[in-house]
């Protein structure tokens, strides 16, 4: 027998406030859905678990204890509806696009990390350093090569200067044969008067008178004038004058070193031909030429563009040494 709710209420409840039990319908799709909720009146829970009380407050506690899931939630969960094909593919496409976007973003991030600007700067600096190092090595090799060339040239110049000085000294001293412009001075004894065949370099007497001839002093005077005028090499009758060469008389013969010479005497001198010719010319040596004329001696001077003089005869050096 049903009981009135207000009859068993623990506190007075007006009829208009009496709680009503009914199901809510969320949408039209759930309108015809049968309730699978256990009805308290038709399918009561075992009496051992459920309290039988006539009080609504105790019934509420009993519902919360034995049926904690809401009836409406249970009904909505039982409603099964298969999703449409469009919604399924749209969901898949959205998920695919999201995955692609995430992949692109991740690859861009990784690429940005791998292309760190600092790494590029380090690579550029390393490349520049390597280039500068190669340039320094190349310049060092070039400097070393130039230094070697300078040292070689210095040695060659030094050797050339030494050899050139030695060669000049040897040419002046008559050790080496020489060639160059110069003059040739020819002087001879006077012809003897009255004899048809007299052309002698010795002293002759004619009618008791002694004839003047060319002496070693005359040759020495002429050679000294040539040396003073800048002669670099002198030879008499092909005998080169050196540091050990003397002009002297031995009896009635004139010796050039150890070689005897006879009239006519040909003095060859290498140097400035104009200066040498003026030095032994008649205009410069008037007194000497006047004495020669009185004796019937007439020197002849001729200029030459090329003369060749052989080396002088030199002695051996035993005790002399070069001073360092």
Rosetta blueprint (number, residue, H / E / L):
1 X L
2 X L
3 X L
4 X L
5 X L
6 X L
7 X L
8 X L
9 X L
10 X L
11 X L
12 X L
13 X L
14 X L
15 X H
16 X H
17 X H
18 X L
19 X L
20 X L
21 X L
22 X L
23 X L
24 X L
25 X L
26 X L
27 X L
28 X H
29 X H
30 X H
31 X L
32 X L
33 X L
34 X L
35 X L
36 X L
37 X L
38 X L
39 X L
40 X L
41 X L
42 X L
43 X L
44 X L
45 X L
46 X L
47 X L
48 X L
49 X L
50 X L
51 X L
52 X L
53 X L
54 X L
55 X L
56 X H
57 X H
58 X H
59 X H
60 X H
61 X H
62 X H
63 X H
64 X H
65 X H
66 X H
67 X L
68 X L
69 X L
70 X L
71 X H
72 X H
73 X H
74 X H
75 X H
76 X H
77 X H
78 X H
79 X L
80 X L
81 X L
82 X L
83 X L
84 X L
85 X H
86 X H
87 X H
88 X H
89 X H
90 X H
91 X H
92 X H
93 X H
94 X H
95 X H
96 X H
97 X H
98 X H
99 X H
100 X H
101 X H
102 X H
103 X H
104 X H
105 X H
106 X H
107 X H
108 X H
109 X H
110 X H
111 X H
112 X H
113 X H
114 X H
115 X L
116 X L
117 X H
118 X H
119 X H
120 X H
121 X H
122 X H
123 X H
124 X H
125 X H
126 X H
127 X H
128 X H
129 X H
130 X H
131 X H
132 X H
133 X H
134 X H
135 X H
136 X H
137 X H
138 X H
139 X H
140 X H
141 X H
142 X H
143 X H
144 X H
145 X H
146 X H
147 X H
148 X H
149 X H
150 X H
151 X H
152 X H
153 X H
154 X H
155 X H
156 X H
157 X H
158 X H
159 X H
160 X H
161 X H
162 X H
163 X H
164 X H
165 X H
166 X H
167 X H
168 X H
169 X H
170 X H
171 X H
172 X H
173 X L
174 X L
175 X L
176 X L
177 X L
178 X E
179 X E
180 X E
181 X E
182 X E
183 X E
184 X E
185 X E
186 X E
187 X E
188 X L
189 X L
190 X L
191 X L
192 X L
193 X L
194 X L
195 X L
196 X L
197 X L
198 X L
199 X L
200 X L
201 X L
202 X L
203 X L
204 X L
205 X E
206 X E
207 X L
208 X L
209 X E
210 X E
211 X L
212 X L
213 X L
214 X L
215 X L
216 X H
217 X H
218 X H
219 X H
220 X H
221 X H
222 X H
223 X H
224 X H
225 X H
226 X H
227 X H
228 X H
229 X L
230 X L
231 X L
232 X L
233 X E
234 X E
235 X E
236 X E
237 X L
238 X L
239 X E
240 X E
241 X L
242 X L
243 X L
244 X L
245 X L
246 X L
247 X E
248 X E
249 X E
250 X E
251 X L
252 X L
253 X E
254 X E
255 X E
256 X E
257 X L
258 X L
259 X E
260 X E
261 X E
262 X L
263 X L
264 X L
265 X E
266 X E
267 X E
268 X E
269 X E
270 X E
271 X L
272 X L
273 X H
274 X H
275 X H
276 X H
277 X H
278 X H
279 X H
280 X L
281 X L
282 X L
283 X L
284 X L
285 X L
286 X H
287 X H
288 X H
289 X H
290 X H
291 X H
292 X H
293 X H
294 X H
295 X L
296 X L
297 X L
298 X L
299 X L
300 X E
301 X E
302 X E
303 X E
304 X E
305 X E
306 X E
307 X E
308 X E
309 X E
310 X L
311 X L
312 X L
313 X L
314 X L
315 X L
316 X L
317 X L
318 X L
319 X L
320 X L
321 X L
322 X L
323 X L
324 X L
